Amino acid sequence: MPPPPLPDAPDPDATEVCPGCGAVLAPVGDDVDTHPGASPSCARLFEVTLRGLREEAATDLPSAATTRLADAVYDAQHPDPGRPEQVSAALDRLAADLGARPGGRRTQPPPGWTTTIADVAADLDVIDLGVLVDSWARAVLGDWTGAAADPATRYGSHR
């Protein structure tokens, strides 16, 4: 009797583009809890990247602050079509946490993003996650306000 057939191997060239941030990632399947406005692979990458901080957040104030900031960044970058107020609330949290001056915001997401969770995850082995999240937050707020070119004139100190 011949052995049973092997399951089809995943296509090594398969990718998935996140509808929110545009990150191109390997697909993880549809059995992943997802964030509205994000692809399953992007939501999983965000979850895995922040897992350690989330575990520390209950007992470590800096970890809790960085986690809240990351959640606001992710919400701002992955608008939920069913909750348009989500982006405004996320941007308000970002501006407050970053000490940004009030300013005009785009009415639609920018055509491209300076930084995504994929960039944060890619640099995690050489740069502290708190620093990466802070930089990501500043970039996303700048992308939404159209003021990404000169961060020194827009932001105060985060910590």
C-alpha positions as CSV (number, residue, x, y, z in Angstrom):
1,M,0.0,0.0,0.0
2,P,1.5,3.4,-0.9
3,P,2.0,6.0,1.8
4,P,-0.7,8.7,2.0
5,P,0.0,11.9,0.0
6,L,1.8,14.7,1.7
7,P,-0.1,17.9,2.3
8,D,0.6,20.7,-0.1
9,A,3.6,22.7,1.0
10,P,2.9,26.4,1.5
11,D,3.9,28.6,-1.4
12,P,7.3,30.1,-0.4
13,D,6.5,33.1,-2.6
14,A,3.1,33.7,-0.9
15,T,2.7,37.1,0.8
16,E,-0.1,39.0,2.4
17,V,-0.3,42.8,2.3
18,C,-1.9,44.4,5.3
19,P,-4.8,46.7,4.3
20,G,-4.0,49.1,7.2
21,C,-0.2,49.7,7.2
22,G,0.8,48.1,3.9
23,A,3.3,45.7,5.4
24,V,4.1,42.7,3.2
25,L,4.2,39.6,5.4
26,A,4.1,35.8,5.1
27,P,0.5,34.7,5.6
28,V,-0.3,33.0,8.9
29,G,-3.8,31.7,8.1
30,D,-7.3,32.8,9.0
31,D,-7.4,31.2,12.4
32,V,-5.8,34.3,14.0
33,D,-7.6,36.9,16.1
34,T,-7.3,40.0,14.0
35,H,-7.6,43.7,14.5
36,P,-10.2,45.3,12.3
37,G,-8.3,47.0,9.4
38,A,-5.3,44.7,9.7
39,S,-4.3,41.5,8.0
40,P,-4.1,38.3,10.1
41,S,-0.3,38.2,9.7
42,C,0.1,41.9,10.8
43,A,-2.1,41.4,13.8
44,R,-0.1,38.3,14.8
45,L,3.2,40.2,14.4
46,F,1.9,43.0,16.6
47,E,0.7,40.5,19.2
48,V,4.0,38.6,19.2
49,T,6.2,41.7,19.3
50,L,4.3,43.2,22.2
51,R,3.7,40.0,24.2
52,G,6.6,40.5,26.6
53,L,5.7,44.1,27.4
54,R,2.1,43.1,27.9
55,E,3.2,40.5,30.4
56,E,5.2,43.1,32.3
57,A,2.6,45.9,32.1
58,A,0.7,45.0,35.2
59,T,3.7,45.4,37.4
60,D,6.0,47.8,35.5
61,L,4.8,51.4,34.7
62,P,7.2,52.0,31.8
63,S,6.0,48.8,30.2
64,A,2.4,49.7,30.7
65,A,3.0,53.2,29.1
66,T,4.8,51.7,26.1
67,T,2.0,49.1,25.6
68,R,-0.6,51.8,25.7
69,L,1.4,53.9,23.2
70,A,1.8,50.9,20.9
71,D,-1.9,50.1,21.0
72,A,-2.7,53.7,20.1
73,V,-0.2,53.6,17.2
74,Y,-1.6,50.3,15.9
75,D,-5.2,51.7,16.1
76,A,-4.1,54.9,14.2
77,Q,-2.4,52.8,11.5
78,H,-5.2,50.2,11.1
79,P,-8.5,52.1,10.9
80,D,-11.6,50.1,11.7
81,P,-14.1,50.9,8.9
82,G,-16.9,50.3,11.3
83,R,-15.5,52.7,13.9
84,P,-14.3,55.9,12.3
85,E,-14.0,57.6,15.7
86,Q,-11.2,55.1,16.6
87,V,-8.6,56.9,14.6
88,S,-9.4,60.2,16.1
89,A,-9.2,58.8,19.6
90,A,-5.9,57.0,18.8
91,L,-4.4,60.2,17.4
92,D,-5.5,62.2,20.4
93,R,-3.8,59.6,22.7
94,L,-0.6,59.7,20.5
95,A,-0.5,63.5,20.6
96,A,-1.0,63.6,24.4
97,D,1.5,60.9,25.1
98,L,4.1,62.5,22.8
99,G,3.5,66.1,23.9
100,A,2.6,67.1,20.3
101,R,1.1,70.4,19.6
102,P,-2.4,70.4,18.2
103,G,-2.6,70.6,14.5
104,G,-4.4,69.6,11.4
105,R,-4.9,66.0,10.5
106,R,-5.6,64.2,7.3
107,T,-9.2,63.1,6.8
108,Q,-8.0,59.8,5.2
109,P,-5.0,57.6,6.0
110,P,-1.8,58.8,4.3
111,P,-0.8,57.1,1.0
112,G,2.1,55.5,2.7
113,W,3.6,55.0,6.2
114,T,7.0,55.9,7.4
115,T,7.2,53.0,9.8
116,T,5.1,49.9,10.5
117,I,5.0,47.1,13.1
118,A,7.1,45.1,10.6
119,D,9.9,47.7,10.9
120,V,9.6,47.7,14.7
121,A,9.9,43.9,14.8
122,A,12.8,43.9,12.3
123,D,14.9,46.1,14.5
124,L,14.0,44.5,17.8
125,D,17.2,42.6,18.1
126,V,19.4,45.7,18.1
127,I,17.1,48.5,19.6
128,D,15.1,48.6,22.8
129,L,11.4,48.0,22.1
130,G,10.4,51.2,24.1
131,V,12.6,53.3,21.8
132,L,11.2,51.6,18.7
133,V,7.6,52.1,19.8
134,D,8.3,55.8,20.6
135,S,9.8,56.3,17.1
136,W,7.0,54.4,15.5
137,A,4.4,56.6,17.3
138,R,6.1,59.8,16.2
139,A,6.3,58.6,12.6
140,V,2.6,57.6,12.5
141,L,1.5,60.8,14.1
142,G,3.6,62.7,11.6
143,D,2.2,60.7,8.7
144,W,-1.3,61.6,9.8
145,T,-0.5,65.3,10.3
146,G,1.6,65.6,7.2
147,A,4.4,66.9,9.3
148,A,6.8,64.0,9.2
149,A,9.7,66.0,7.8
150,D,10.6,68.0,10.9
151,P,9.9,66.1,14.1
152,A,11.9,68.6,16.2
153,T,9.4,71.3,15.6
154,R,6.4,69.1,16.5
155,Y,7.0,67.0,19.5
156,G,8.1,67.4,23.1
157,S,9.8,64.7,25.0
158,H,7.9,61.4,25.5
159,R,9.5,60.4,28.8
